[in-house]
Amino acid sequence: MTNRDSLSFAPDFAQALAFFRAHEDYAVSPLVEMPGPHGVTVLAKDETQRMGLGAFKALGAPYAVARLIGKAWQEQTGEAPVFPRLKDQDIRDFAATHRFVCASAGNHGMGVAAGARAMGAKARIHLAATVPESFADRLRALGAEVMRSGDVYDDSVATAISDAEETGATLLADGTWPGYTEIPKLVMEGYCVIAEELRAQFEVSGEWPTHVYLQAGVGGLAAAMAHMIRLNWAEQPELIIVEPEAAACLQASHDAGEPTRGDGPESNMGRLDCKEPSIVAWDVLERCNVRYETLTEEEGQAAADAVTRSGIATTPSGAAGFGALCKRLRSATEAKDMRHLIIVSEGQG
């Protein structure tokens, strides 16, 4: 049985904001308008250039790596370092003795590799056979060791867990399961920056969205966004969680009333093709009054094509929110007085 306390999520989003604002390569990602179905205007939060990694994941694992190195340093020395103290050579020498391991279906591995490199630590990323070699090359370019581990994502997750147990490396996953919840909460805490950037923009414009579409794999981004929206947005939108039909683990969990697998064939929405939900993300979403939508492979690809034509080059995973929006709006009459927000979560690279 899972301890209820382990499922709690109370992010220190102010600390996450302060951390990133201290980075010279941090900038608020663009909020742009793009055409939607039936002439509706869609607001798109464009994460495709985020901090040189081309995806929202730049806000998750790099932040978690820094927090974990800082915590380990404090345990050894009694000093609680704050950024930019983390850049100092003595802490980098200390970080060089640390290795982080994870499995990745895509951008999370990039975040772990980039975070480890930024701190002077090491990273080993486990990839399933389904992940393209071009992605493995990008990880190696960031200094990560890459291991091919199994045929599908679940296999690489199991191998990463065994790796950490056998070598003493730190497992830095973005999913959670019984007995492993705290480190991924730091990843989710970093994602809260996106919601806070949006809140600041809408506070100025006064034009709050009525509908927000949040794509989900294991659910970390969707849950972090949903939590922050319900916590402190002045006007509350309808929240729609979007998954591939082939991997609708969060909807399956909602229907079952407990974390449940969403098994299916391999999806072209590769970064969302996660069959096992994060138990923390599931619990957060259960209290945030969300709706669920699924996309076929054809709907995901059509959404990517449409968003790319509008000027934001992305993938079926990155455009999933737009796909759900198109699926929802059946007529211009229905679209009246709606203001839609999507997160374009990754570029094509």
C-alpha positions as CSV (number, residue, x, y, z in Angstrom):
1,M,0.0,0.0,0.0
2,T,1.3,3.5,-0.9
3,N,1.8,6.0,1.9
4,R,-0.5,9.0,1.3
5,D,2.3,11.4,2.4
6,S,4.5,10.1,-0.4
7,L,1.9,11.2,-2.9
8,S,1.7,14.8,-1.7
9,F,3.0,17.5,-4.0
10,A,3.7,20.9,-2.5
11,P,6.3,22.4,-4.8
12,D,8.6,25.3,-3.8
13,F,8.0,27.0,-7.2
14,A,9.6,30.2,-6.0
15,Q,12.9,28.4,-5.5
16,A,12.6,26.9,-9.0
17,L,11.9,30.4,-10.5
18,A,14.9,31.9,-8.7
19,F,17.1,29.0,-9.9
20,F,16.3,29.5,-13.5
21,R,16.3,33.3,-13.4
22,A,19.9,33.1,-12.2
23,H,20.9,31.3,-15.5
24,E,22.1,33.5,-18.3
25,D,20.4,31.2,-20.9
26,Y,17.0,31.4,-19.2
27,A,14.2,33.3,-20.9
28,V,10.5,33.2,-20.6
29,S,9.3,31.0,-23.5
30,P,7.0,32.7,-26.1
31,L,3.3,32.8,-25.9
32,V,2.0,33.2,-29.4
33,E,-1.2,33.1,-31.3
34,M,-1.9,30.5,-34.0
35,P,-5.0,29.7,-36.1
36,G,-7.2,26.9,-34.8
37,P,-10.3,25.1,-36.2
38,H,-13.4,27.0,-37.2
39,G,-11.4,30.3,-37.1
40,V,-10.7,30.2,-33.4
41,T,-7.5,31.7,-32.2
42,V,-5.3,29.4,-30.1
43,L,-2.7,30.6,-27.6
44,A,0.4,28.4,-27.8
45,K,3.2,28.3,-25.2
46,D,6.2,27.5,-27.3
47,E,8.7,25.3,-25.5
48,T,10.6,24.3,-28.7
49,Q,13.6,26.5,-28.0
50,R,13.7,26.2,-24.2
51,M,17.3,26.8,-22.9
52,G,18.9,25.1,-25.9
53,L,17.4,21.7,-25.4
54,G,14.3,22.3,-27.5
55,A,11.7,21.0,-25.0
56,F,10.1,21.7,-21.6
57,K,12.3,19.0,-20.1
58,A,15.0,21.6,-19.8
59,L,13.2,22.8,-16.7
60,G,12.9,19.4,-15.0
61,A,15.9,17.2,-14.7
62,P,18.6,20.0,-14.7
63,Y,16.9,21.6,-11.8
64,A,16.6,18.3,-10.0
65,V,20.3,17.5,-10.6
66,A,21.3,20.8,-9.1
67,R,19.0,20.4,-6.1
68,L,20.3,16.8,-5.4
69,I,24.0,17.9,-5.7
70,G,23.2,20.8,-3.3
71,K,21.5,18.5,-0.8
72,A,24.5,16.0,-0.9
73,W,26.9,18.9,-0.4
74,Q,24.9,20.1,2.6
75,E,24.9,16.7,4.1
76,Q,28.7,16.5,3.8
77,T,29.7,20.0,4.7
78,G,26.7,21.6,6.6
79,E,26.5,24.4,4.0
80,A,23.3,24.8,2.0
81,P,24.6,26.2,-1.3
82,V,22.5,28.5,-3.4
83,F,22.9,29.3,-7.1
84,P,25.4,30.6,-8.4
85,R,27.4,29.0,-5.5
86,L,26.7,25.7,-7.2
87,K,29.0,26.8,-10.1
88,D,32.1,27.1,-7.8
89,Q,34.9,24.7,-8.5
90,D,34.9,22.9,-5.1
91,I,31.2,22.0,-5.6
92,R,31.9,21.0,-9.2
93,D,34.7,18.7,-8.0
94,F,32.3,17.2,-5.5
95,A,29.7,16.8,-8.3
96,A,32.2,14.9,-10.5
97,T,32.0,12.0,-8.1
98,H,28.2,11.6,-8.7
99,R,26.5,9.7,-11.5
100,F,22.8,10.0,-12.5
101,V,21.0,7.3,-14.3
102,C,17.6,7.2,-16.0
103,A,15.6,5.6,-18.7
104,S,14.3,7.9,-21.4
105,A,11.8,7.7,-24.2
106,G,13.0,11.1,-25.4
107,N,13.5,14.5,-23.8
108,H,13.9,13.5,-20.1
109,G,17.2,11.9,-20.9
110,M,18.4,15.2,-22.6
111,G,17.5,17.0,-19.4
112,V,19.4,14.6,-17.2
113,A,22.4,14.7,-19.5
114,A,22.4,18.5,-19.7
115,G,21.9,18.9,-15.9
116,A,24.8,16.5,-15.1
117,R,27.1,18.3,-17.6
118,A,26.2,21.7,-16.2
119,M,27.1,20.6,-12.6
120,G,30.2,18.6,-13.6
121,A,28.5,15.3,-12.8
122,K,28.1,12.2,-15.0
123,A,25.0,10.7,-16.6
124,R,24.1,7.3,-18.0
125,I,20.9,7.1,-20.1
126,H,19.1,3.8,-20.9
127,L,17.3,3.8,-24.2
128,A,14.9,1.2,-25.6
129,A,15.4,-0.1,-29.1
130,T,12.5,2.1,-30.3
131,V,14.4,5.3,-29.6
132,P,16.2,6.6,-32.8
133,E,20.0,6.5,-32.9
134,S,20.0,10.2,-33.7
135,F,18.6,10.9,-30.2
136,A,21.4,8.7,-28.7
137,D,23.9,10.8,-30.6
138,R,22.4,14.0,-29.1
139,L,22.8,12.5,-25.6
140,R,26.4,11.6,-26.3
141,A,27.1,15.1,-27.5
142,L,26.0,16.2,-24.0
143,G,28.6,13.9,-22.5
144,A,26.2,11.2,-21.4
145,E,27.0,7.5,-21.6
146,V,24.2,5.7,-23.6
147,M,23.1,2.2,-23.1
148,R,20.6,0.3,-25.2
149,S,18.3,-1.5,-22.8
150,G,15.5,-3.7,-24.0
151,D,12.9,-3.5,-26.7
152,V,10.4,-1.0,-25.2
153,Y,10.4,1.8,-22.7
154,D,9.4,-0.4,-19.7
155,D,12.5,-2.5,-20.3
156,S,14.8,0.5,-20.1
157,V,13.1,1.7,-16.9
158,A,13.7,-1.7,-15.3
159,T,17.3,-1.7,-16.4
160,A,17.9,1.9,-15.1
161,I,16.5,0.9,-11.7
162,S,18.8,-2.1,-11.5
163,D,21.7,0.0,-12.6
164,A,21.2,2.4,-9.7
165,E,20.8,-0.4,-7.2
166,E,24.0,-2.2,-8.4
167,T,26.3,0.8,-8.9
168,G,25.1,3.3,-6.3
169,A,24.3,5.9,-8.9
170,T,21.3,8.2,-8.3
171,L,18.2,7.2,-10.2
172,L,16.6,10.3,-11.6
173,A,13.4,9.2,-13.2
174,D,10.4,11.4,-14.1
175,G,7.9,8.8,-13.2
176,T,7.0,7.7,-9.6
177,W,6.0,4.3,-8.2
178,P,5.6,2.9,-4.7
179,G,8.9,3.5,-2.8
180,Y,10.2,6.0,-5.3
181,T,8.5,9.4,-5.2
182,E,10.6,12.2,-3.9
183,I,13.2,12.8,-6.6
184,P,10.7,13.0,-9.4
185,K,8.8,15.7,-7.4
186,L,11.9,17.9,-7.9
187,V,11.5,17.4,-11.7
188,M,7.9,18.4,-11.5
189,E,8.8,21.4,-9.3
190,G,10.9,22.6,-12.2
191,Y,8.0,22.3,-14.6
192,C,6.0,24.6,-12.4
193,V,8.0,27.5,-13.9
194,I,5.9,27.2,-17.1
195,A,2.6,27.7,-15.2
196,E,4.1,30.7,-13.3
197,E,5.3,32.3,-16.5
198,L,1.8,32.0,-18.0
199,R,0.2,33.3,-14.8
200,A,2.3,36.4,-15.0
201,Q,1.4,37.0,-18.6
202,F,-2.3,36.5,-18.1
203,E,-2.3,38.8,-15.0
204,V,-1.0,41.5,-17.3
205,S,-3.3,40.8,-20.2
206,G,-6.4,39.9,-18.2
207,E,-7.3,37.4,-21.0
208,W,-7.3,34.1,-19.1
209,P,-7.8,30.9,-21.1
210,T,-11.1,29.1,-20.7
211,H,-9.5,25.7,-21.8
212,V,-6.0,24.4,-21.2
213,Y,-4.8,21.2,-23.0
214,L,-2.0,19.3,-21.3
215,Q,-0.3,16.3,-22.9
216,A,0.8,13.5,-20.7
217,G,3.2,10.6,-20.8
218,V,3.7,9.5,-17.2
219,G,2.0,12.7,-16.3
220,G,4.7,14.9,-14.7
221,L,4.2,18.0,-16.8
222,A,0.4,17.7,-16.8
223,A,0.2,17.3,-13.0
224,A,2.6,20.1,-12.3
225,M,0.7,22.5,-14.6
226,A,-2.7,21.4,-13.2
227,H,-1.5,21.8,-9.6
228,M,-0.3,25.4,-10.2
229,I,-3.3,26.4,-12.2
230,R,-5.7,25.3,-9.5
231,L,-3.4,26.8,-6.8
232,N,-3.1,30.4,-7.9
233,W,-4.6,31.3,-11.3
234,A,-7.1,34.1,-10.9
235,E,-9.6,32.5,-13.4
236,Q,-10.0,28.8,-13.5
237,P,-10.1,27.0,-16.9
238,E,-11.3,23.6,-17.9
239,L,-8.2,21.3,-17.9
240,I,-8.0,18.6,-20.6
241,I,-5.3,15.9,-20.2
242,V,-4.3,14.4,-23.6
243,E,-2.8,11.0,-24.1
244,P,-2.3,8.6,-27.1
245,E,-5.0,6.0,-27.4
246,A,-2.1,3.5,-27.4
247,A,-0.9,4.7,-23.9
248,A,-3.8,6.2,-22.0
249,C,-2.5,5.1,-18.6
250,L,-3.8,8.2,-16.7
251,Q,-7.3,7.9,-18.1
252,A,-7.3,4.2,-17.3
253,S,-6.1,5.0,-13.8
254,H,-8.9,7.6,-13.4
255,D,-11.5,5.1,-14.6
256,A,-10.1,2.4,-12.2
257,G,-9.7,4.7,-9.2
258,E,-6.1,3.5,-8.8
259,P,-2.9,3.6,-10.8
260,T,-3.4,1.3,-13.8
261,R,-1.4,0.5,-16.9
262,G,-2.6,1.7,-20.3
263,D,-1.3,-1.0,-22.6
264,G,-1.4,-0.7,-26.4
265,P,0.8,-0.8,-29.5
266,E,3.8,1.5,-30.0
267,S,2.7,5.1,-30.5
268,N,4.1,7.7,-32.9
269,M,3.6,10.2,-30.0
270,G,6.9,8.7,-28.7
271,R,7.4,11.0,-25.7
272,L,3.9,10.3,-24.6
273,D,4.1,6.5,-25.2
274,C,4.3,5.6,-21.5
275,K,2.1,2.7,-20.4
276,E,2.6,3.1,-16.6
277,P,1.5,6.3,-14.8
278,S,3.4,8.3,-12.3
279,I,1.5,7.6,-9.1
280,V,2.2,11.2,-7.8
281,A,1.0,12.7,-11.1
282,W,-2.1,10.5,-11.0
283,D,-2.9,11.6,-7.5
284,V,-2.4,15.3,-8.3
285,L,-4.7,15.0,-11.3
286,E,-7.4,13.2,-9.4
287,R,-7.8,16.3,-7.1
288,C,-7.6,18.9,-9.9
289,N,-10.9,18.2,-11.7
290,V,-9.5,17.3,-15.1
291,R,-11.0,15.8,-18.2
292,Y,-9.3,13.2,-20.4
293,E,-9.0,13.0,-24.2
294,T,-7.1,10.5,-26.3
295,L,-5.7,10.8,-29.8
296,T,-5.3,8.2,-32.6
297,E,-2.0,8.1,-34.4
298,E,-3.5,9.9,-37.3
299,E,-4.9,12.7,-35.2
300,G,-1.5,13.1,-33.5
301,Q,0.3,13.4,-36.8
302,A,-2.3,15.8,-38.3
303,A,-1.9,18.0,-35.2
304,A,1.9,18.1,-35.7
305,D,1.5,19.0,-39.3
306,A,-0.9,21.8,-38.5
307,V,1.2,23.3,-35.8
308,T,4.3,23.1,-37.9
309,R,2.6,24.9,-40.8
310,S,1.6,27.6,-38.4
311,G,5.3,28.3,-37.7
312,I,6.2,26.2,-34.7
313,A,8.0,23.0,-35.9
314,T,7.0,20.2,-33.6
315,T,6.1,16.5,-33.3
316,P,2.9,14.5,-32.6
317,S,3.9,14.5,-29.0
318,G,4.5,18.3,-28.9
319,A,1.3,19.1,-30.7
320,A,-1.0,16.7,-28.8
321,G,-2.9,19.5,-27.1
322,F,-3.8,21.0,-30.5
323,G,-5.0,17.6,-31.6
324,A,-7.4,17.4,-28.7
325,L,-8.6,20.9,-29.3
326,C,-9.4,20.0,-32.9
327,K,-11.2,16.9,-31.8
328,R,-13.2,18.8,-29.3
329,L,-14.4,21.7,-31.4
330,R,-17.0,20.3,-33.9
331,S,-18.5,23.7,-34.9
332,A,-17.8,27.4,-35.0
333,T,-20.8,28.0,-32.7
334,E,-19.3,25.8,-30.0
335,A,-16.0,27.7,-30.3
336,K,-17.7,31.1,-29.4
337,D,-16.3,32.7,-26.3
338,M,-13.7,30.0,-25.8
339,R,-10.0,30.9,-25.3
340,H,-7.8,27.9,-25.8
341,L,-4.2,27.4,-24.5
342,I,-1.9,24.6,-25.6
343,I,1.7,23.7,-24.7
344,V,3.9,23.0,-27.7
345,S,6.2,20.9,-25.6
346,E,9.0,20.0,-28.0
347,G,10.6,20.9,-31.3
348,Q,11.4,18.5,-34.1
349,G,15.1,18.1,-33.3
